[in-house]
Amino acid sequence: MQNEVKLWKNTISCLETELSKATIGAFFADTELLSLEEGEAKILCPNGISADYLRNRYKTKIQDTLTTLTGKDCTVSFEVKKVTLPQDQDLGPIFKSSQNDGLVVSYNFDSFVVGFSNRLAVSVAKAVVEQPGSLHNPLFVHSGVGLGKTHLMHAVGNAIKERNPNAKVLYSPAESFGNALIKAIQNRRPTSSFRKKYRMVDVLLIDDIQFFAGHQSTQEEFFNTFNELHLANKQIVLASDRHPSEIKKLEQRLVSRFSGGMVADMQEPDLDMKIEILRRKAQEKGATLKDEVLLQVAEQITGNIRQLEGVLNQILAISASQNLDPTEELVAGVIKNTPCPQKFISTEDIVQSVCDHFGIDLEVMCSKKRSQNIVLTRQVTAYLLRNLSQMSFKDIGEVLGGRDHTTVIHGVEKIEKNLKENPLLKNQINHLRVDILGKTS
């Protein structure tokens, strides 16, 4: 059983490369690798929701990861853990447990690495802990994906509870807030219990606030929730991937309130900060890496902290499964096969490279002209924007002269189909990839 525990721990570490901490915490927590016999892995889940979610969304990823770590083809099945309660046990109300605050205990200030890129946000967050509800209310933290916003929010909540164990703290993703509201309305249940959950608190932490964009009824409900808490001097902490003023389809009255307290941003970590993050994360997993290895990873992975941790998890998992020390050669192999982009790639670099390659002016490509060469240039640009920058189809349409997202989807799908049949096109796109990635190094 000890081997299964170690293998499952390594599996989750590898999955953290592709999945968010919120997903890992919500659906992989308390799961176990029950057995692995003749390539058949049985995963034990704490409840049916977790089992269904993993089966429907991540079964293939789990199978592929186990296959990589064991070197053998693996299939996966999911079972739900049976819970037997004493007959006289008081179950109490559903939300009686203190765990319903949504906080992850390990996300605290002690485990948060501070550097120039996040010093202001951390300083303000600690000030909120000292005087919740009266200083910097609301606190709005924004940054790109995977730079520590969620960790910082949990740190605030945990620190406030440590200072005042009786404080009612609630952390919730914005999507959960919206889904709970919709469910209450659809089931014709009174919204009083919903409002009690989100308004009868001393500290409310809402993550990924950009989810509210375009959801009118959710914005209306949160506007009233915000006002009630703010008038009662209850602390509100919000996080988003962009500044409040940059969230499209967010009502101006919410933008005004979100900007009315303290707005702090967090940038990508510098080299020294990345090395310290890697060192701490390795120590948390009981590993010690040479300075040369830490420097190698920090220099070559220039994405966000989540990507940095993901590469580290792969290195540790592979070295553990193969009983090898994490050498520079092993690290080089992991980095080479890292699926996430290691360099920032600008929209301008991609668009200009394609236009130069096909000899088409940018204005002509974005025009309504439909000659064969112009259409091909447009479709290749859309394909590379989608694959190298992960832009939405809608945003790509804007770049290409305000085209509809369905047109963009059609163009990308056509290139994907032609790549399988046209070696010349495949060579052209490979050449463009090298050219574009070369501009970011």
Secondary structure, DSSP 4 states (H G I P E B T S, - for coil): -HHHHHHHHHHHHHHTTTS-HHHIIIIITT-EEEEEETTEEEEEESSHHHHHHIIIIIHHHHHHHHHHHHSS--EEEEEEPP----TT-----TT-SGGGG---TT-SSTT----TTTHHHHHHHHHHHHSTTTSSSSEEEEESTTSSHHHHHHHHHHHHHHH-TT--EEEEEHHHHHHHHHHHHHTT--THHHHHHHHS-SEEEEE-GGGGTT-HHHHHHHHHHHHHHHHTT-EEEEEESS-GGG-TT--HHHHHHHTSSEEEEE----HHHHHHHHHHHHHHTT----HHHHHHHHHH--S-HHHHHHHHHHHHHHHHHTT----HHHHHHHHHT--S-SS---HHHHHHHHHHHHT--HHHHTSS---HHHHHHHHHHHHHIIIII---HHHHHHHTTS--HHHHHHHHHHHHHHHTT-HHHHHHHHHHHHHHHHHT-
